[in-house]
Amino acid sequence: MSSTRTQIYLTDEQRRRIDRVAAATGMTMAEVVRRAVDDYLDDEPDPERALAATFGSAPDADVPDRSTWQRG
């Protein structure tokens, strides 16, 4: 695997949290950040999952009858 050096700015709290994870797992800070980025990028939006998670969340919603829809 090739790597590219990249600099980022972290808040003090982010850095402390990354340091805690690194110390607890024995990973380097860079590895913690790479894994976090991978997790973020692998979490692509899934429309079906989003619909399933919100289905029925507004049971009192007022939905107009389809006969009132304007078709163009």
N, CA, C and O atoms as a GROMACS GRO file, in nm:
protein
  288
    1MET      N    1   0.084  -0.117   0.000
    1MET     CA    2   0.000   0.000   0.000
    1MET      C    3   0.089   0.124   0.000
    1MET      O    4   0.177   0.137   0.085
    2SER      N    5   0.067   0.212  -0.093
    2SER     CA    6   0.143   0.337  -0.093
    2SER      C    7   0.068   0.439  -0.008
    2SER      O    8  -0.053   0.430   0.011
    3SER      N    9   0.142   0.536   0.041
    3SER     CA   10   0.083   0.639   0.127
    3SER      C   11   0.125   0.776   0.079
    3SER      O   12   0.229   0.793   0.015
    4THR      N   13   0.044   0.874   0.111
    4THR     CA   14   0.075   1.012   0.081
    4THR      C   15   0.069   1.089   0.212
    4THR      O   16  -0.028   1.078   0.286
    5ARG      N   17   0.172   1.164   0.240
    5ARG     CA   18   0.174   1.245   0.361
    5ARG      C   19   0.077   1.361   0.344
    5ARG      O   20   0.079   1.432   0.244
    6THR      N   21  -0.009   1.378   0.445
    6THR     CA   22  -0.110   1.483   0.442
    6THR      C   23  -0.117   1.547   0.580
    6THR      O   24  -0.117   1.478   0.682
    7GLN      N   25  -0.122   1.677   0.582
    7GLN     CA   26  -0.135   1.748   0.709
    7GLN      C   27  -0.278   1.796   0.727
    7GLN      O   28  -0.342   1.843   0.633
    8ILE      N   29  -0.327   1.782   0.850
    8ILE     CA   30  -0.460   1.832   0.883
    8ILE      C   31  -0.452   1.905   1.017
    8ILE      O   32  -0.359   1.884   1.095
    9TYR      N   33  -0.549   1.990   1.041
    9TYR     CA   34  -0.560   2.058   1.170
    9TYR      C   35  -0.668   1.987   1.251
    9TYR      O   36  -0.780   1.968   1.203
   10LEU      N   37  -0.636   1.950   1.373
   10LEU     CA   38  -0.729   1.888   1.465
   10LEU      C   39  -0.753   1.982   1.582
   10LEU      O   40  -0.665   2.060   1.619
   11THR      N   41  -0.871   1.974   1.639
   11THR     CA   42  -0.892   2.049   1.762
   11THR      C   43  -0.813   1.979   1.873
   11THR      O   44  -0.774   1.863   1.859
   12ASP      N   45  -0.790   2.050   1.982
   12ASP     CA   46  -0.719   1.990   2.094
   12ASP      C   47  -0.792   1.866   2.145
   12ASP      O   48  -0.730   1.766   2.179
   13GLU      N   49  -0.925   1.874   2.149
   13GLU     CA   50  -1.005   1.760   2.196
   13GLU      C   51  -0.994   1.641   2.101
   13GLU      O   52  -0.981   1.528   2.146
   14GLN      N   53  -0.998   1.666   1.971
   14GLN     CA   54  -0.981   1.556   1.875
   14GLN      C   55  -0.846   1.488   1.894
   14GLN      O   56  -0.837   1.365   1.895
   15ARG      N   57  -0.744   1.568   1.911
   15ARG     CA   58  -0.610   1.511   1.929
   15ARG      C   59  -0.602   1.428   2.057
   15ARG      O   60  -0.544   1.320   2.057
   16ARG      N   61  -0.660   1.478   2.166
   16ARG     CA   62  -0.659   1.402   2.291
   16ARG      C   63  -0.733   1.269   2.274
   16ARG      O   64  -0.687   1.166   2.323
   17ARG      N   65  -0.845   1.273   2.206
   17ARG     CA   66  -0.923   1.150   2.187
   17ARG      C   67  -0.848   1.050   2.099
   17ARG      O   68  -0.848   0.930   2.127
   18ILE      N   69  -0.785   1.099   1.993
   18ILE     CA   70  -0.706   1.010   1.907
   18ILE      C   71  -0.591   0.951   1.985
   18ILE      O   72  -0.561   0.832   1.972
   19ASP      N   73  -0.525   1.032   2.065
   19ASP     CA   74  -0.414   0.984   2.147
   19ASP      C   75  -0.460   0.874   2.244
   19ASP      O   76  -0.390   0.776   2.265
   20ARG      N   77  -0.579   0.892   2.302
   20ARG     CA   78  -0.632   0.790   2.394
   20ARG      C   79  -0.658   0.659   2.320
   20ARG      O   80  -0.626   0.551   2.370
   21VAL      N   81  -0.718   0.668   2.202
   21VAL     CA   82  -0.744   0.547   2.122
   21VAL      C   83  -0.613   0.479   2.085
   21VAL      O   84  -0.599   0.358   2.096
   22ALA      N   85  -0.518   0.559   2.040
   22ALA     CA   86  -0.387   0.504   2.001
   22ALA      C   87  -0.320   0.433   2.119
   22ALA      O   88  -0.267   0.323   2.103
   23ALA      N   89  -0.323   0.494   2.235
   23ALA     CA   90  -0.260   0.433   2.352
   23ALA      C   91  -0.331   0.305   2.394
   23ALA      O   92  -0.266   0.207   2.433
   24ALA      N   93  -0.464   0.305   2.384
   24ALA     CA   94  -0.541   0.188   2.426
   24ALA      C   95  -0.528   0.071   2.330
   24ALA      O   96  -0.538  -0.045   2.371
   25THR      N   97  -0.504   0.101   2.203
   25THR     CA   98  -0.499  -0.006   2.102
   25THR      C   99  -0.358  -0.041   2.058
   25THR      O  100  -0.337  -0.144   1.993
   26GLY      N  101  -0.261   0.043   2.092
   26GLY     CA  102  -0.124   0.020   2.048
   26GLY      C  103  -0.099   0.063   1.905
   26GLY      O  104   0.006   0.033   1.849
   27MET      N  105  -0.196   0.133   1.846
   27MET     CA  106  -0.178   0.183   1.710
   27MET      C  107  -0.110   0.318   1.713
   27MET      O  108  -0.109   0.387   1.815
   28THR      N  109  -0.055   0.355   1.600
   28THR     CA  110  -0.002   0.491   1.587
   28THR      C  111  -0.117   0.586   1.564
   28THR      O  112  -0.227   0.545   1.526
   29MET      N  113  -0.092   0.714   1.586
   29MET     CA  114  -0.194   0.814   1.559
   29MET      C  115  -0.234   0.809   1.412
   29MET      O  116  -0.353   0.820   1.380
   30ALA      N  117  -0.138   0.792   1.324
   30ALA     CA  118  -0.167   0.788   1.180
   30ALA      C  119  -0.261   0.672   1.147
   30ALA      O  120  -0.352   0.687   1.065
   31GLU      N  121  -0.239   0.557   1.210
   31GLU     CA  122  -0.325   0.441   1.184
   31GLU      C  123  -0.467   0.466   1.235
   31GLU      O  124  -0.564   0.428   1.169
   32VAL      N  125  -0.480   0.528   1.351
   32VAL     CA  126  -0.612   0.562   1.404
   32VAL      C  127  -0.685   0.653   1.306
   32VAL      O  128  -0.802   0.631   1.276
   33VAL      N  129  -0.617   0.754   1.256
   33VAL     CA  130  -0.678   0.849   1.163
   33VAL      C  131  -0.714   0.780   1.031
   33VAL      O  132  -0.823   0.801   0.979
   34ARG      N  133  -0.623   0.697   0.978
   34ARG     CA  134  -0.653   0.626   0.852
   34ARG      C  135  -0.776   0.537   0.867
   34ARG      O  136  -0.861   0.534   0.778
   35ARG      N  137  -0.786   0.466   0.979
   35ARG     CA  138  -0.901   0.378   1.000
   35ARG      C  139  -1.030   0.459   1.014
   35ARG      O  140  -1.135   0.420   0.963
   36ALA      N  141  -1.021   0.573   1.082
   36ALA     CA  142  -1.139   0.658   1.097
   36ALA      C  143  -1.184   0.711   0.961
   36ALA      O  144  -1.304   0.717   0.933
   37VAL      N  145  -1.089   0.750   0.878
   37VAL     CA  146  -1.123   0.799   0.743
   37VAL      C  147  -1.184   0.687   0.661
   37VAL      O  148  -1.284   0.708   0.592
   38ASP      N  149  -1.127   0.567   0.669
   38ASP     CA  150  -1.184   0.453   0.597
   38ASP      C  151  -1.327   0.426   0.642
   38ASP      O  152  -1.415   0.404   0.559
   39ASP      N  153  -1.351   0.427   0.773
   39ASP     CA  154  -1.486   0.404   0.825
   39ASP      C  155  -1.583   0.509   0.773
   39ASP      O  156  -1.696   0.478   0.734
   40TYR      N  157  -1.539   0.634   0.772
   40TYR     CA  158  -1.623   0.742   0.722
   40TYR      C  159  -1.654   0.724   0.574
   40TYR      O  160  -1.769   0.738   0.533
   41LEU      N  161  -1.555   0.692   0.495
   41LEU     CA  162  -1.574   0.678   0.351
   41LEU      C  163  -1.653   0.553   0.315
   41LEU      O  164  -1.722   0.550   0.213
   42ASP      N  165  -1.643   0.449   0.398
   42ASP     CA  166  -1.717   0.325   0.371
   42ASP      C  167  -1.864   0.337   0.408
   42ASP      O  168  -1.945   0.253   0.368
   43ASP      N  169  -1.899   0.439   0.482
   43ASP     CA  170  -2.036   0.456   0.528
   43ASP      C  171  -2.115   0.540   0.427
   43ASP      O  172  -2.164   0.648   0.459
   44GLU      N  173  -2.127   0.487   0.305
   44GLU     CA  174  -2.200   0.557   0.200
   44GLU      C  175  -2.348   0.556   0.232
   44GLU      O  176  -2.399   0.458   0.287
   45PRO      N  177  -2.418   0.661   0.198
   45PRO     CA  178  -2.561   0.666   0.225
   45PRO      C  179  -2.634   0.551   0.156
   45PRO      O  180  -2.608   0.520   0.040
   46ASP      N  181  -2.724   0.489   0.228
   46ASP     CA  182  -2.805   0.380   0.175
   46ASP      C  183  -2.951   0.424   0.182
   46ASP      O  184  -3.010   0.420   0.290
   47PRO      N  185  -3.009   0.466   0.070
   47PRO     CA  186  -3.146   0.518   0.073
   47PRO      C  187  -3.246   0.420   0.134
   47PRO      O  188  -3.337   0.462   0.205
   48GLU      N  189  -3.231   0.292   0.108
   48GLU     CA  190  -3.325   0.194   0.162
   48GLU      C  191  -3.314   0.187   0.314
   48GLU      O  192  -3.414   0.178   0.384
   49ARG      N  193  -3.190   0.192   0.365
   49ARG     CA  194  -3.170   0.189   0.510
   49ARG      C  195  -3.227   0.315   0.574
   49ARG      O  196  -3.288   0.309   0.681
   50ALA      N  197  -3.207   0.430   0.509
   50ALA     CA  198  -3.260   0.556   0.562
   50ALA      C  199  -3.413   0.554   0.565
   50ALA      O  200  -3.474   0.597   0.663
   51LEU      N  201  -3.474   0.504   0.459
   51LEU     CA  202  -3.620   0.496   0.456
   51LEU      C  203  -3.672   0.401   0.563
   51LEU      O  204  -3.770   0.431   0.631
   52ALA      N  205  -3.606   0.287   0.578
   52ALA     CA  206  -3.648   0.190   0.679
   52ALA      C  207  -3.636   0.249   0.820
   52ALA      O  208  -3.720   0.223   0.906
   53ALA      N  209  -3.531   0.326   0.842
   53ALA     CA  210  -3.507   0.384   0.975
   53ALA      C  211  -3.607   0.493   1.010
   53ALA      O  212  -3.633   0.518   1.127
   54THR      N  213  -3.664   0.556   0.908
   54THR     CA  214  -3.756   0.668   0.935
   54THR      C  215  -3.902   0.633   0.905
   54THR      O  216  -3.990   0.716   0.926
   55PHE      N  217  -3.928   0.514   0.856
   55PHE     CA  218  -4.064   0.475   0.821
   55PHE      C  219  -4.155   0.486   0.943
   55PHE      O  220  -4.125   0.431   1.049
   56GLY      N  221  -4.266   0.556   0.926
   56GLY     CA  222  -4.362   0.571   1.034
   56GLY      C  223  -4.324   0.673   1.139
   56GLY      O  224  -4.387   0.680   1.244
   57SER      N  225  -4.221   0.752   1.114
   57SER     CA  226  -4.175   0.846   1.215
   57SER      C  227  -4.267   0.967   1.230
   57SER      O  228  -4.257   1.040   1.328
   58ALA      N  229  -4.356   0.988   1.133
   58ALA     CA  230  -4.452   1.100   1.142
   58ALA      C  231  -4.592   1.047   1.111
   58ALA      O  232  -4.650   1.080   1.008
   59PRO      N  233  -4.644   0.964   1.200
   59PRO     CA  234  -4.773   0.901   1.170
   59PRO      C  235  -4.888   1.000   1.157
   59PRO      O  236  -4.991   0.967   1.098
   60ASP      N  237  -4.874   1.120   1.210
   60ASP     CA  238  -4.981   1.220   1.202
   60ASP      C  239  -4.961   1.317   1.086
   60ASP      O  240  -5.031   1.418   1.077
   61ALA      N  241  -4.868   1.287   0.998
   61ALA     CA  242  -4.842   1.376   0.885
   61ALA      C  243  -4.965   1.386   0.795
   61ALA      O  244  -5.033   1.286   0.770
   62ASP      N  245  -4.992   1.506   0.747
   62ASP     CA  246  -5.106   1.530   0.658
   62ASP      C  247  -5.058   1.509   0.514
   62ASP      O  248  -4.980   1.588   0.462
   63VAL      N  249  -5.106   1.404   0.452
   63VAL     CA  250  -5.065   1.371   0.316
   63VAL      C  251  -5.182   1.395   0.223
   63VAL      O  252  -5.289   1.336   0.243
   64PRO      N  253  -5.165   1.480   0.121
   64PRO     CA  254  -5.277   1.506   0.030
   64PRO      C  255  -5.312   1.382  -0.053
   64PRO      O  256  -5.226   1.299  -0.084
   65ASP      N  257  -5.438   1.372  -0.086
   65ASP     CA  258  -5.484   1.262  -0.168
   65ASP      C  259  -5.420   1.272  -0.306
   65ASP      O  260  -5.402   1.382  -0.359
   66ARG      N  261  -5.385   1.160  -0.365
   66ARG     CA  262  -5.318   1.161  -0.496
   66ARG      C  263  -5.404   1.225  -0.604
   66ARG      O  264  -5.351   1.274  -0.704
   67SER      N  265  -5.535   1.225  -0.587
   67SER     CA  266  -5.622   1.284  -0.689
   67SER      C  267  -5.603   1.434  -0.700
   67SER      O  268  -5.644   1.494  -0.799
   68THR      N  269  -5.543   1.496  -0.598
   68THR     CA  270  -5.521   1.641  -0.602
   68THR      C  271  -5.387   1.677  -0.664
   68THR      O  272  -5.359   1.795  -0.683
   69TRP      N  273  -5.306   1.580  -0.694
   69TRP     CA  274  -5.174   1.607  -0.751
   69TRP      C  275  -5.189   1.665  -0.892
   69TRP      O  276  -5.276   1.624  -0.970
   70GLN      N  277  -5.104   1.759  -0.923
   70GLN     CA  278  -5.101   1.814  -1.059
   70GLN      C  279  -4.996   1.739  -1.138
   70GLN      O  280  -4.882   1.721  -1.093
   71ARG      N  281  -5.034   1.697  -1.252
   71ARG     CA  282  -4.939   1.623  -1.337
   71ARG      C  283  -4.902   1.710  -1.456
   71ARG      O  284  -4.988   1.772  -1.519
   72GLY      N  285  -4.775   1.714  -1.484
   72GLY     CA  286  -4.730   1.803  -1.590
   72GLY      C  287  -4.680   1.735  -1.704
   72GLY      O  288  -4.639   1.800  -1.801
   0.00000   0.00000   0.00000
